[in-house]
Amino acid sequence: MFDHLICDCDGVLVDSEVIADRVLLHALSAEFPTIDFASVVHLAFGQRTSTFLSDIEKRFEIVIPDSFLAGVERDIDAQLKHSLAPIAGVRDALAQVPLPAAVVSNSRLARIAQSLSRVGLADVFGPRVFSAEQVQRPKPHPDVYLHAARELGVAPERCLVVEDSVTGLSAARAAGMPTIAFVGASHVPKGYAQVLRNLGVTRIVERMEQLPALIAAGLRGEFGQLLS
């Protein structure tokens, strides 16, 4: 039923979203000390930083300096270098899945490569790494997923996707790819799994050790009957 596994990077393979959120909050608070951004920074997850900052400008009616994004990206890279860790159990889980695996992310190719290398996962994916910078529109648009399928030579409906964000899940679904939601990263808020269920997402795992059995069920053609 499936020929290829595709994983998002941030929040699925590496526990990076919580680091990026911390950097964003610090930078925004320093630039606009009279505004409390704590309640909205978590909304960045799954989005490009540039897209999130555009939304912040509209929400708070502020103008963020042109140099701000470059500084934030530089600080995120520095923090990832020192603090990045793999999602617990992800390498063992992927080793049990009898499908070739690829990465599809909204992050830059350079950051994806560095993240995979730092946590010892680069060899799992090899050259099968794709970024939204390779297409016109990032997630939640399907472009990068469709690009990956073309490059892999696989029909979209035969690609199984593991994502953590509504943004990513929406992109994969729009590309015609079945999805599994992973909700076990550090940045995921309490009750998020139920939010996804309310949106119609039924295949949800909280720990990577649960992933191989769920994928095995999909390979047996049981996704139509299986609820999480």
C-alpha positions in Angstrom: 0.0 0.0 0.0 2.9 2.4 0.7 6.3 2.7 -1.1 7.9 5.5 0.9 7.9 7.0 4.4 8.2 10.8 4.6 9.0 12.6 7.9 8.9 16.2 8.8 12.1 17.2 10.5 11.4 19.7 13.3 9.3 18.1 16.0 9.3 14.7 14.4 13.0 13.8 14.0 14.6 16.4 16.1 13.3 18.2 19.2 13.9 21.7 17.8 10.7 23.6 18.0 11.0 24.3 21.7 14.4 25.8 21.0 13.1 28.0 18.2 10.2 29.1 20.3 12.5 30.2 23.1 14.7 32.2 20.8 11.7 33.9 19.1 10.2 34.8 22.5 13.5 36.3 23.7 14.1 38.3 20.5 10.5 39.6 20.2 10.4 40.6 23.9 13.8 42.4 23.6 12.6 44.3 20.5 9.1 45.1 21.8 9.4 45.1 25.7 5.9 46.4 26.3 4.2 43.5 24.5 3.6 40.0 26.0 4.3 37.4 23.2 4.3 34.4 25.5 0.8 33.3 24.6 1.4 33.4 20.8 5.0 32.1 20.2 3.8 28.5 20.2 1.7 29.4 17.1 5.0 29.4 15.1 5.3 25.7 15.2 5.1 24.2 11.7 5.5 27.5 10.0 8.4 29.3 8.4 9.7 31.9 10.8 9.1 34.6 8.2 5.5 33.7 7.9 5.0 33.7 11.6 6.6 37.1 12.0 4.3 38.5 9.3 1.3 37.2 11.3 2.8 38.8 14.4 3.0 42.2 12.7 -0.6 42.0 11.8 -1.8 40.7 15.1 0.0 43.3 17.2 0.0 46.1 14.6 3.8 46.5 14.8 6.6 46.8 12.3 9.4 44.3 12.7 12.8 45.6 11.5 14.1 44.1 8.3 17.2 42.8 10.1 15.2 41.0 12.7 14.6 37.7 10.9 18.3 37.2 10.0 19.2 37.7 13.6 16.6 35.3 14.8 17.7 32.6 12.3 21.3 33.1 13.4 20.4 32.7 17.0 18.3 29.7 16.4 21.1 28.0 14.5 23.5 28.8 17.4 21.1 27.3 19.9 20.5 24.2 17.8 24.2 23.7 17.6 24.5 23.5 21.4 21.1 22.1 22.5 19.6 20.0 19.7 18.5 16.4 20.6 16.8 13.7 18.6 13.2 12.8 19.4 13.4 10.0 21.9 13.4 6.6 20.2 13.2 7.9 16.6 16.2 6.0 15.2 15.1 2.7 16.6 11.6 3.3 15.3 12.8 4.1 11.8 15.0 1.0 11.8 11.9 -1.1 12.3 10.0 0.4 9.4 10.5 -1.6 6.1 10.3 1.5 3.9 12.8 3.9 2.5 12.6 7.2 4.4 12.8 10.9 3.2 12.5 14.2 5.0 10.2 17.1 3.9 10.5 20.3 5.9 9.7 24.0 5.8 13.2 24.6 7.2 16.2 25.6 5.0 18.1 22.7 3.4 21.3 23.8 5.3 19.5 23.7 8.6 17.9 20.3 7.9 21.2 18.8 7.0 22.9 20.2 10.0 20.1 19.0 12.3 20.2 15.5 10.9 24.0 15.3 11.2 24.0 16.6 14.8 21.7 13.9 16.0 23.1 11.1 14.0 20.3 10.6 11.5 21.8 11.8 8.2 22.6 8.2 7.1 19.0 7.2 7.5 17.8 9.6 4.8 20.9 10.1 2.6 20.1 12.5 -0.2 16.3 12.2 0.2 15.9 15.5 1.9 13.5 18.2 0.6 12.9 21.8 1.7 10.2 24.4 1.1 12.9 26.6 -0.3 12.9 24.3 -3.3 9.3 25.2 -4.2 7.2 28.3 -4.6 4.9 27.9 -1.6 5.8 26.4 1.8 3.5 24.2 3.9 0.5 24.3 4.5 0.5 24.2 0.7 1.2 20.8 -0.8 4.1 21.9 -3.1 7.0 20.5 -1.2 5.4 17.2 -0.7 4.5 16.9 -4.3 8.0 17.9 -5.2 9.4 15.2 -3.0 7.1 12.6 -4.6 8.2 13.6 -8.0 11.9 13.4 -7.1 11.4 10.1 -5.4 9.5 8.7 -8.3 6.6 7.7 -6.0 2.9 8.4 -6.4 1.7 10.8 -3.7 -0.9 8.4 -2.4 1.8 5.8 -1.8 3.8 8.1 0.5 3.0 7.8 4.2 3.8 11.0 6.1 4.6 11.6 9.8 4.0 15.2 10.8 3.5 17.1 14.1 1.8 20.3 13.1 -1.6 21.2 11.6 0.4 23.1 9.0 2.3 20.0 7.9 -0.6 17.6 8.2 -2.7 19.9 6.0 0.1 20.1 3.4 0.5 16.3 3.2 -3.2 15.7 3.0 -3.5 18.3 0.3 -0.9 16.4 -1.6 -3.0 13.3 -1.3 -0.7 11.5 1.2 -2.0 9.5 4.2 -0.7 10.9 7.5 0.3 10.0 11.0 0.5 12.7 13.6 3.3 12.6 16.2 2.5 14.6 19.3 5.4 13.6 21.6 7.9 16.5 21.1 8.7 19.0 23.9 6.8 21.9 22.3 3.5 20.1 22.0 0.9 21.7 24.3 -1.3 19.7 26.6 -4.5 18.6 24.8 -3.1 18.9 21.4 -3.9 15.3 20.4 -7.6 16.0 21.1 -7.4 19.1 19.0 -6.1 17.0 16.1 -8.9 14.4 16.7 -11.4 17.2 16.5 -10.0 18.1 13.1 -10.5 14.6 11.9 -6.9 13.2 12.5 -7.3 9.7 13.7 -3.8 8.2 13.4 -1.9 9.7 16.3 1.2 8.5 18.2 2.6 10.0 21.4 5.8 8.0 21.5 8.1 6.9 18.7 8.0 3.3 19.8 4.3 3.2 18.7 5.2 4.2 15.2 6.4 0.9 13.7 3.2 -1.0 14.7 1.0 1.7 13.2 2.9 1.8 10.0 2.8 -2.0 9.8 -1.0 -1.8 10.1 -1.0 0.6 7.2 1.1 -1.8 5.1 -1.5 -4.5 5.8 -4.2 -2.1 4.4 -5.8 -1.6 7.8 -5.8 2.2 8.0 -9.4 2.4 6.9 -10.5 0.6 10.1 -7.9 1.8 12.5 -8.5 4.7 14.9 -6.1 6.1 17.4 
